[in-house]
């Protein structure tokens, strides 16, 4: 069924009023996140480190790049479980005073403040988390939000962009280090499992995939242009 002229005009008006950033992901503002934790259970295990990277869109080229990164070492919440195997894997010592750790509320409040500022500037309505195995990171952030009684998170509660899936599709790799190398991005394994490093590498990988898709002609959607042309073509009954 073809669109009515009114619907066509409304669609065009919406596109004209929305920023290019907002048009790209249906009003969502992608923010790349990585967390380091003391286990796999978001309800019981400590959040030890978190970083978030915002992105920029060059409207002249349609290409995304890294903007600003914010990072915190985090004190375990009261009663948090600390799995020794997880601590050995990440190399994090939660008791080290040189970490300069802050509590969960401080970390999330400052991160959310930056996200809302950048999101507003981009003309977007809500943030969407980008992460490698995104359900893990989003689960820990959501659990921390609940513990801190933060009323509103800028992130959608369950929608996320998973670079594991995207890299598997675009590069045939699902491990972050291997996906970065397949994309021609530098990756230092000795720096891995730091939230700061992994966040920025995940952001580079996400930008690479989105930008490559755009360069290949996948965006803007050609089908949208075809539908517009079809709706403008008179039909005989």
C-alpha positions as CSV (number, residue, x, y, z in Angstrom):
1,X,0.0,0.0,0.0
2,X,1.4,3.4,-1.0
3,X,1.8,6.3,1.5
4,X,-0.7,9.1,1.4
5,X,0.7,12.6,0.4
6,X,0.1,13.7,4.0
7,X,2.2,10.9,5.4
8,X,5.0,11.6,2.9
9,X,5.1,15.2,3.8
10,X,5.1,14.4,7.5
11,X,8.0,11.9,7.0
12,X,10.0,14.5,5.1
13,X,9.3,17.2,7.7
14,X,10.5,14.8,10.5
15,X,13.8,14.2,8.6
16,X,14.3,17.9,8.0
17,X,13.9,18.7,11.7
18,X,16.0,15.8,13.1
19,X,19.8,16.0,13.2
20,X,21.7,13.6,11.0
21,X,22.8,11.9,14.2
22,X,19.2,11.4,15.4
23,X,18.2,10.1,12.0
24,X,21.0,7.5,11.9
25,X,19.8,5.4,14.9
26,X,16.1,6.3,15.2
27,X,16.8,9.0,17.8
28,X,19.1,6.8,19.8
29,X,22.5,8.1,21.0
30,X,25.1,5.3,21.0
31,X,27.5,5.4,24.0
32,X,30.2,2.8,24.2
33,X,30.7,1.2,27.6
34,X,32.9,-1.4,29.2
35,X,32.8,-2.6,32.8
36,X,35.2,-4.7,34.8
37,X,33.7,-6.8,37.6
38,X,34.4,-9.2,40.4
39,X,32.2,-11.9,38.8
40,X,29.4,-12.6,36.4
41,X,26.4,-12.0,38.6
42,X,25.3,-8.3,38.3
43,X,23.1,-8.6,41.5
44,X,25.8,-9.9,43.8
45,X,29.2,-9.3,42.3
46,X,31.1,-6.0,42.5
47,X,31.4,-3.4,39.8
48,X,35.1,-2.4,39.9
49,X,35.7,-0.3,36.9
50,X,33.6,1.5,34.3
51,X,34.3,3.7,31.2
52,X,32.1,5.3,28.6
53,X,33.0,6.8,25.3
54,X,30.7,9.2,23.3
55,X,30.8,9.5,19.6
56,X,30.8,12.3,17.0
57,X,29.2,12.3,13.5
58,X,30.8,14.3,10.7
59,X,27.7,15.3,8.8
60,X,29.6,16.2,5.7
61,X,30.9,12.6,5.4
62,X,28.5,10.6,7.4
63,X,31.4,9.1,9.3
64,X,31.6,8.4,13.1
65,X,34.6,8.9,15.3
66,X,35.4,8.9,19.0
67,X,34.6,12.0,21.0
68,X,35.1,11.9,24.8
69,X,35.9,9.1,27.3
70,X,35.1,9.2,31.0
71,X,36.4,6.5,33.3
72,X,36.2,5.5,37.0
73,X,37.6,2.9,39.3
74,X,34.8,1.9,41.6
75,X,34.6,0.8,45.2
76,X,32.7,-2.5,45.7
77,X,29.2,-1.9,47.1
78,X,28.6,-3.0,50.7
79,X,28.3,-6.7,50.9
80,X,29.5,-7.3,47.3
81,X,30.9,-10.6,46.3
82,X,34.5,-10.7,45.1
83,X,35.3,-13.8,43.1
84,X,39.0,-14.5,43.3
85,X,39.2,-15.9,39.8
86,X,37.7,-12.8,38.4
87,X,40.2,-10.6,40.3
88,X,43.1,-12.7,39.0
89,X,41.7,-12.4,35.4
90,X,41.4,-8.6,35.4
91,X,44.4,-8.0,37.7
92,X,42.3,-5.6,39.8
93,X,43.0,-5.2,43.5
94,X,39.9,-3.6,45.0
95,X,41.8,-2.8,48.2
96,X,44.6,-0.8,46.5
97,X,44.3,2.8,47.8
98,X,46.1,4.0,44.7
99,X,43.1,3.1,42.5
100,X,41.4,6.4,43.5
101,X,38.1,4.6,43.4
102,X,34.7,6.3,43.9
103,X,31.4,4.8,44.9
104,X,28.9,3.6,42.3
105,X,26.6,6.5,42.7
106,X,29.4,9.1,42.0
107,X,30.6,7.1,38.9
108,X,27.2,6.7,37.4
109,X,26.1,10.3,38.2
110,X,29.1,11.8,36.5
111,X,28.9,9.4,33.5
112,X,25.1,10.1,33.0
113,X,25.7,13.8,33.2
114,X,28.2,13.7,30.4
115,X,25.9,11.4,28.3
116,X,22.9,13.7,28.7
117,X,24.9,16.7,27.7
118,X,26.3,15.0,24.6
119,X,23.0,13.4,23.7
120,X,21.2,16.8,23.9
121,X,23.8,18.4,21.7
122,X,23.4,15.6,19.1
123,X,19.6,16.1,19.0
124,X,18.9,12.5,20.3
125,X,16.3,11.4,22.7
126,X,17.8,8.4,24.5
127,X,21.1,6.7,24.9
128,X,21.7,3.1,23.7
129,X,24.6,1.1,25.1
130,X,27.2,-0.2,22.7
131,X,29.4,-2.9,24.2
132,X,31.2,-6.1,23.5
133,X,28.8,-8.8,24.8
134,X,26.5,-5.9,25.6
135,X,24.0,-7.8,27.8
136,X,26.8,-8.3,30.4
137,X,27.7,-4.6,30.6
138,X,24.1,-3.4,30.5
139,X,23.1,-5.8,33.2
140,X,25.8,-4.5,35.6
141,X,25.0,-0.9,34.9
142,X,21.2,-1.5,35.4
143,X,21.9,-3.3,38.7
144,X,24.1,-0.5,39.9
145,X,21.4,2.0,38.9
146,X,18.9,0.1,41.0
147,X,21.3,-0.2,44.0
148,X,21.9,3.6,43.9
149,X,18.2,4.4,43.6
150,X,18.9,6.5,40.5
151,X,15.4,7.3,39.1
152,X,16.3,7.7,35.5
153,X,19.1,6.2,33.5
154,X,19.8,7.7,30.1
155,X,20.2,4.2,28.7
156,X,17.4,2.2,27.2
157,X,16.8,-0.6,29.8
158,X,17.2,-3.5,27.3
159,X,18.0,-2.2,23.8
160,X,21.8,-2.4,23.0
161,X,24.2,-2.6,20.1
162,X,26.5,-5.6,20.6
163,X,29.8,-5.3,18.8
164,X,30.2,-9.1,19.2
165,X,27.4,-9.6,16.8
166,X,28.3,-6.8,14.5
167,X,31.9,-8.0,14.3
168,X,30.8,-11.5,13.6
169,X,28.8,-10.2,10.7
170,X,31.2,-7.7,9.3
171,X,34.6,-9.3,10.1
172,X,34.0,-13.0,10.9
173,X,35.4,-12.5,14.4
174,X,33.7,-12.3,17.8
175,X,36.7,-11.9,20.1
176,X,37.4,-8.1,20.6
177,X,41.2,-8.4,20.0
178,X,40.7,-10.6,16.9
179,X,38.0,-8.3,15.5
180,X,40.1,-5.3,16.0
181,X,43.0,-6.9,14.2
182,X,40.8,-8.1,11.4
183,X,39.6,-4.4,11.0
184,X,43.3,-3.2,10.9
185,X,43.0,-1.6,14.3
186,X,45.9,-1.8,16.8
187,X,45.2,-3.9,19.9
188,X,47.6,-4.4,22.8
189,X,46.7,-7.6,24.7
190,X,48.7,-6.4,27.7
191,X,46.3,-3.5,28.1
192,X,43.2,-5.5,27.6
193,X,40.7,-6.0,30.5
194,X,41.1,-2.4,31.5
195,X,37.7,-0.7,31.1
196,X,39.3,2.4,29.8
197,X,41.3,0.6,27.1
198,X,38.5,-1.9,26.1
199,X,36.0,0.9,25.9
200,X,38.0,2.9,23.4
201,X,38.9,-0.2,21.4
202,X,35.2,-1.2,21.3
203,X,34.4,2.3,20.2
204,X,36.9,2.2,17.4
205,X,35.6,-1.1,16.3
206,X,32.0,0.1,16.3
207,X,32.9,3.2,14.3
208,X,34.8,1.1,11.8
209,X,31.8,-1.2,11.2
210,X,29.2,1.6,11.0
211,X,31.5,3.7,8.7
212,X,32.3,0.7,6.5
213,X,28.6,0.0,6.1
214,X,28.0,3.6,5.1
215,X,30.9,3.6,2.6
216,X,29.5,0.4,1.0
217,X,26.2,2.2,0.3
218,X,24.2,0.6,3.1
219,X,23.3,4.0,4.5
220,X,21.2,6.1,3.8
221,X,18.8,3.4,3.0
222,X,18.3,3.1,-0.8
223,X,14.9,1.4,-0.2
224,X,13.6,4.6,1.4
225,X,14.5,6.6,-1.7
226,X,12.8,3.9,-3.8
227,X,9.6,4.1,-1.8
228,X,9.6,7.9,-2.1
229,X,9.9,7.6,-5.8
230,X,7.2,5.0,-6.0
231,X,4.8,7.1,-4.0
232,X,5.4,10.1,-6.3
233,X,4.6,8.0,-9.4
234,X,1.0,8.2,-10.5
235,X,-0.8,4.9,-10.8
236,X,-3.7,4.1,-13.0
237,X,-6.7,2.1,-11.7
